[in-house]
């Protein structure tokens, strides 16, 4: 199962979980299953089936936007990291 790491800022909407595992073959499928399990993440992780501009997703350390985006393949050994961009001044 693919491990999805949840950053601290999203944990309240993910039942306080640091990581969850999902059975998926693509990033899109993994995120849809994550949102199905934790509906509070909807609109933060996926908006109308797309990644928000401020949301970065990495599979095994590689930015999915440099690969196939949400169609980037994942395996049962993959680690998926969701990382919201941080801004401030």
N, C-alpha and C positions, 0 to 999 in steps of 0.2 A: 504494500500500500504506500502511496505517496505521502510523505510527511509535509504538512503545511505549517510553517512557523508563523506565529501571530505576534506582531510587535506590541509593546505595552499600550500604546495609544488605542489599539483596536480590541484589546482583551476584554474590556467591560461588555462589548457587544458580542463577544465570543464565549460568554460564560466564564470568563477569567482564565481561559485556556492559553497556555504558552504555545502549544502545538497540538494539531489534530492529524489524524491520518484519514485519507480518502482513497477510494478505489477509482482511478482515473487513467486515461491515456493521453489527455492533453491538458494544458493549463486551463483552458475554458471549462472543461468538464470538472476539473478539480475545484475551481472557484465556484461553479454552480452548485456542486455538492456541499461546499463549505457554507454558502449562503443558504442552502436548503436546511442545513443543520442549525445554523445560527442566523435567523432572519434579520437580526439587528445589524448585520454586516451589509445587507442589501443597500445599495445606494452609496456605500463607502468603498466597496471592493469592486462591484460591477454596477454600471449605470446603463440600463437598456442594453445589456449584453456586451458592453465595452468597458475597458479599463478607464477610470477617470485619468485626466491629464497628470494629476499630482501623485498617482499611484505607480510605484515601481514594483515589478515582479521579477524575481530571479529564480532560475532553475539551476541547481548545482553551481551557483555563483555566476551564471550568465544571464544578462538582461534579456528578457524575452523579446523586447522591442528590436533587438539586433538579430533576431532569428525569425521565427514564424508568428510572433505575437501570441495571441491567445491559442493559436493552433500549434504552438510549440509542444512537441511530445514530452510526456513524462513516463517514467517507469515506476515499478514498485519500489525501487531503490532511490528514487529522486527525492531531493529536498527542495521544496518550493518556499521562497521567502517573500512575504508581502511587506513592502517598505514604503510608507507614505513619505512624500517629500516634505522636508522641513524648511520653513521660511521664517524670516524674522529680521529684526533690525536692531 
